[in-house]
Amino acid sequence: MSKDLHQNSDPTKMGQGRSIAVLTSGGDAQGMNAAVRATVRVGLYTGAKVYFVHEGYQGLVDGGDHIRLATWESVSMMLQLGGTVIGSARCKDFRSREGRMKAACNLVKLGITNLCVIGGDGSLTGANEFRTEWGGLLADLVQAGKITEEEAKKSSHLNIVGMVGSIDNDFCGTDMTIGTDSALHRIIEVVDAITTTAQSHQRTFILEVMGRHCGYLALVTALACGADWVFIPEMPPDHGWEDHLCRRLADQRSRGSRLNVIIVAEGAISTDGKSITSEQIKKLVTDRLGFDTRTTVLGHVQRGGTPSAFDRILGSRMGVEAVMALLEATPDTPACVVSLSGNQAVRLPLMECVQVTKDVTAAMAQGRFEDAIKLRGRSFENNWNTYKLLAHINPPDVKSNINVAIMNIGAPCAGMNAAVRAAVRMGIVQGHTMLAVHDGFDGLAQGQVEPFTWTSVSGWTGIGGSMLGTKRSLPGKMLEEISLNIAKFNIHSLVIIGGFEAYVGGLEMVQAREKYEELCIPMVVIPATVSNNVPGSDFSIGADTALNTITSTCDRIKQSAAGTKRRVFIVETMGGYCGYLATMAGLAAGADAAYIFEDKFSIKDLEVISVHILAESSTLISHRSFNNRNENSNANYTTDFIFNLYSEEGRGIFDCRKNVLGHMQQGGTPTPFDRNFGTKMGAKSVLWLSDKLKECYRHGRIFANTPDSACVLGMRKRALTFQPLADLKADTDFEHRIPKTQWWLKIRPIMKILAKYDIKLDTSEHADMEHVIKKRSPLWK
């Protein structure tokens, strides 16, 4: 859609006279409730009527009480619930024309011409078929006397928008489907638990995960836990894999590893199409090697539990985009599916996505496995290639004579160690010597440098904090010592993993190149901080883990008030001057407000929010309100000030409590996102350095003094990109340690709308319809 079309329209009136129905179909997935909640609330915000369809397509066919009007309150307290509150069911009736006629009749009688379907490719294909034959169904209903000509005329066109809910992430066209991240959380929790017992007894564990037709869960799990082997349906192991597997497991044991982990997708097959089962693998390992071997089949535990912060935010954003897509659709607009590309919501033609998904299945059936990997998307292919490089020792015969040093800078965060491990192993694969620098720039200045080996980083992906040690010190006052040690240890390039200090420290090193020739080496900064405030990247390693910690804590706080009638919580989050955590946790936990430095607020704003909370508390029998406050959002309107203000204003109506979450946000084991993101960033940084070193090799030595020889590796919209440190200065607020432009600020209004504030949603930047073949992102899939 063009911008001009939206700019003159009032979003609060877009849906007047319109009716929207929302249903969940097929297998349940965590995060579906967030999508339902957003669809209902944004639909009501636009002035439309919104209906729940209970029990999926079966409810659409049965009608009656299965299709009910939704209210604002009917979707309260849904965010933290797994599964789907409105129910899902397999429906044979809808597969017949007679069943679809009943469904059409039920919709026409209620004046519903907009249908939002949350489900897998089968559910969405069914929705498209329903839309395609809509005109014929109405004609038959008129002829049968079930509806009048006037009713048929009023409902002459059916708009369909899909959101993909599937833990398998098996739908082509989107980086992540709703529920996938939560399923990975369940899997990684089990892997971490199994690892401890396996190490105690020197065992081999075989873990079977879901994925009958798609190996995404298995592949990302293998990357995230450093598994010794992974079996996925898209790429069966080569002939003779039994010997290869046993050699690899024996080799790992001989190098001191106390455990082996093998990940198996339930749909894993051999090259001749026969199933490879976890029991078959167990028998092989036990018989050939005599290893103590155990199998764990996770099953439906992967579908259960609380949705992750990622899935709540994903479902919420997709729900907003789905409503806008429905209300902007014309009879000529093809049925679309709302997808995630990098950090952007996009609209794709539904049947294009379905066709590519079917093409993957066809390629596997025909034995074209390389094509199947490619059809899954460039980033799925990158995942596979990265895993193959990092999973086992395969260094070249000839060393490169290049020394690459790795250090952590700033505050510790979950995922740093995953990035270090990937960088170390990718460097060894490239033939480089990898050096560990302990305690940041201080350690480099003091000569705390030692070589890494392949096994010295074993098991690092699941460990939080910084195994290398990290400090906030900047190099400015230690440049002399640092340059001497770079020469002493013959360091040819540097990987700096950390937060804002890593960026500023890298910049100081670059600016000192004129004085210290030893600093004329390629450098790459990998953003790793819970604050997500490093310029040049939309995401930082560690922010997702912190976000999940805050979200789960807010869930517990909310639950603690279950026995009270009305309570308001003020929750203080970390982030320095960056409001990312406060905003995203607010969206994930269902907060009423998030006070941040970037979005200035005054006493009048606090008064508006106070009045809003009072109104909600006065009308609802039980009301629990959240207000997130970023630690440095305002020097005067402190957490204590806001707590005292609300305590006074709410006297006799609600109680007020405050919670300062503190350093627990920096701790914990890394989430699957941070493990995978850190692994990709670490591997990609060393590959880039290898290329840059070749460019900078002059007259028998390394000399790098151009701006593009010192870069930040960041996620920008849809791709991992390298940007010169110097080029990012113009977009950096050095006083407050934040980038001047931050993408997530644009989704702040969504949180306010979902909390029932009277604000205007900017619809000028909603997604255009794109095409599948043009959209590929390297972050997740």
GISUL-V439583 format. One record per backbone hydrogen bond with DSSP energy under -0.5 kcal/mol. NH is the residue of the N-H (numbers start at 1). CO is the residue of the C=O. Records with the same first field share a line. If there is no record, write none. Layout:
NH = CO ; CO
This chain:
6 = 2 ; 3
7 = 3
8 = 4
9 = 6
11 = 9
13 = 10
14 = 10 ; 11
15 = 46
16 = 13 ; 46
17 = 47
18 = 15
20 = 49
21 = 114
22 = 51
23 = 116
24 = 53 ; 87
25 = 118
26 = 89
32 = 29
33 = 83
35 = 31
36 = 32
37 = 33
38 = 34
39 = 35
40 = 36
41 = 37
42 = 38
43 = 39
44 = 40
45 = 41
46 = 42
47 = 44
48 = 43
49 = 18
51 = 20
52 = 68
53 = 22
54 = 52 ; 66
55 = 86
56 = 53 ; 87
58 = 55
59 = 55 ; 56
60 = 56
61 = 57
62 = 58
63 = 59
66 = 63
67 = 64
68 = 52 ; 66
70 = 50
75 = 72
76 = 73
78 = 75
81 = 78
87 = 84
95 = 92
96 = 93
99 = 93
100 = 96
101 = 97
102 = 98
103 = 99
104 = 100
105 = 101
106 = 102
107 = 103
108 = 104
109 = 105
110 = 106
111 = 107 ; 108
112 = 107
113 = 19 ; 111
114 = 19
115 = 159
116 = 21
117 = 115 ; 161
118 = 23 ; 116
119 = 117 ; 163
124 = 120
125 = 121
126 = 122
127 = 123
128 = 124
129 = 125
130 = 126
131 = 127
132 = 128
133 = 129
134 = 131
137 = 133
138 = 134
139 = 135
140 = 136
141 = 137
142 = 138
143 = 139
144 = 140
145 = 142
146 = 141
147 = 141
152 = 148
153 = 149
154 = 150
155 = 151
156 = 153
159 = 113 ; 157
161 = 115
162 = 336
163 = 117
164 = 338
165 = 119 ; 163
166 = 164 ; 178
169 = 166
172 = 170
174 = 171
175 = 340
178 = 164
180 = 177
183 = 179
184 = 180
185 = 181
186 = 182
187 = 183
188 = 184
189 = 185
190 = 186
191 = 187
192 = 188
193 = 189
194 = 190
195 = 191
196 = 192
197 = 193
198 = 194
199 = 195
200 = 196
201 = 197
202 = 198
203 = 198
204 = 292
205 = 203 ; 260
206 = 294
207 = 205 ; 262
208 = 206 ; 296
209 = 207 ; 264
219 = 215
220 = 216
221 = 217
222 = 218
223 = 219
224 = 220
225 = 221
226 = 222
227 = 222
228 = 261
229 = 261
231 = 263
232 = 230 ; 235
235 = 232
241 = 238
243 = 240
244 = 240
245 = 241
246 = 242
247 = 243
248 = 244
249 = 245
250 = 246
251 = 247
252 = 248
253 = 249
254 = 250
255 = 251
256 = 253
257 = 252
260 = 203
262 = 205
263 = 229
264 = 207
265 = 231
266 = 209
267 = 211
268 = 265
270 = 274
273 = 270
276 = 268
277 = 275
281 = 277
282 = 278
283 = 279
284 = 280
285 = 281
286 = 282
287 = 283
288 = 284
289 = 285
290 = 285 ; 286
291 = 285
293 = 291
294 = 204
296 = 206
298 = 208 ; 296
301 = 298
302 = 299
303 = 300
304 = 300 ; 301
312 = 308
313 = 309
314 = 310
315 = 311
316 = 312
317 = 313
318 = 314
319 = 315
320 = 316
321 = 317
322 = 318
323 = 319
324 = 320
325 = 321
326 = 322
327 = 323
328 = 324
329 = 325 ; 326
333 = 330
336 = 160
337 = 348
338 = 162
339 = 337 ; 346
341 = 344
343 = 341 ; 717
344 = 341
346 = 339
347 = 768
348 = 337
349 = 770
350 = 335
352 = 349
353 = 349
354 = 350
355 = 351
356 = 352
357 = 353
358 = 354
359 = 355
360 = 356
361 = 357
362 = 358
363 = 359
364 = 360
365 = 361
366 = 362
367 = 364
368 = 363
369 = 367
372 = 368
373 = 369
374 = 370
375 = 371
376 = 372
377 = 374
381 = 377
382 = 378
383 = 379
384 = 380
385 = 381
386 = 382
387 = 383
388 = 384
389 = 385
390 = 386
391 = 387
392 = 388
396 = 429
399 = 397
400 = 431
401 = 431
404 = 402 ; 433
405 = 403 ; 493
406 = 435
407 = 495
408 = 469
409 = 497
410 = 471
415 = 463
416 = 413
417 = 465
419 = 415
420 = 416
421 = 417
422 = 418
423 = 419
424 = 420
425 = 421
426 = 422
427 = 423
428 = 424
429 = 425
430 = 426
431 = 428
432 = 427
433 = 402
434 = 432
435 = 404
436 = 450
437 = 406
438 = 436 ; 448
439 = 468
440 = 437 ; 469
442 = 439
443 = 439
444 = 440
445 = 441
446 = 442
447 = 443 ; 444
448 = 443
449 = 447
450 = 436
452 = 434
457 = 454
458 = 455
460 = 457
462 = 459
463 = 460
469 = 466
471 = 408
477 = 474
478 = 475
479 = 476
482 = 478
483 = 479
484 = 480
485 = 481
486 = 482
487 = 483
488 = 484
489 = 485
490 = 487
491 = 486
492 = 403
493 = 403
494 = 522
495 = 405
496 = 494 ; 524
497 = 407 ; 495
498 = 496 ; 526
499 = 409
502 = 499
503 = 499
504 = 500
505 = 501
506 = 502
507 = 503
508 = 504
509 = 505
510 = 506
511 = 507
512 = 508
513 = 510
515 = 512
516 = 512
517 = 515
519 = 516
520 = 517
521 = 519
522 = 492
523 = 709
524 = 494
525 = 711
526 = 496 ; 524
527 = 525 ; 713
528 = 498
529 = 541
532 = 529
537 = 534
538 = 715
541 = 527
543 = 540
546 = 542
547 = 543
548 = 544
549 = 545
550 = 546
551 = 547
552 = 548
553 = 549
554 = 550
555 = 551
556 = 552
557 = 553
558 = 554
559 = 555
560 = 556
561 = 557 ; 558
562 = 559
564 = 561
567 = 623
568 = 655
569 = 625
570 = 657
571 = 569 ; 627
572 = 570 ; 659
573 = 571 ; 629
578 = 575
583 = 579
584 = 580
585 = 581
586 = 582
587 = 583
588 = 584
589 = 585
590 = 586
591 = 586
592 = 626
593 = 626
595 = 628
596 = 594 ; 599
600 = 598
606 = 602
607 = 603
608 = 604
609 = 605
610 = 606
611 = 607
612 = 608
613 = 609
614 = 610
615 = 611
616 = 612
617 = 613
618 = 614
619 = 615
620 = 616
623 = 565
625 = 567 ; 623
627 = 569
628 = 593
629 = 571
630 = 595
631 = 573
632 = 576
633 = 630
638 = 636
642 = 638
643 = 639
644 = 640
645 = 641
646 = 642
647 = 643
648 = 644
649 = 645
650 = 646
651 = 648
653 = 650
654 = 650
655 = 566
657 = 568
659 = 570
661 = 572 ; 659
664 = 661
665 = 662
666 = 663
667 = 663 ; 664
675 = 671
676 = 672
677 = 673
678 = 674
679 = 675
680 = 676
681 = 677
682 = 678
683 = 679
684 = 680
685 = 681
686 = 682
687 = 683
688 = 684
689 = 685
690 = 686
691 = 687
692 = 688
693 = 689
694 = 690
695 = 691
696 = 692
697 = 694
698 = 696 ; 701
701 = 698
703 = 696
704 = 520
705 = 703
709 = 706
710 = 707
711 = 523
712 = 723
713 = 525
714 = 712 ; 721
716 = 714 ; 719
717 = 715
718 = 716
719 = 716
721 = 714 ; 719
723 = 712 ; 721
725 = 710
728 = 724 ; 725
729 = 726
731 = 728
732 = 729
733 = 738
734 = 732
737 = 733
738 = 733
740 = 731
745 = 742
746 = 743
747 = 744
748 = 745
750 = 747
751 = 747 ; 748
752 = 748
753 = 749
754 = 750
755 = 751
756 = 753
757 = 752
759 = 757
762 = 760
763 = 761
766 = 763
770 = 347
774 = 771
775 = 771 ; 772
776 = 774
778 = 718
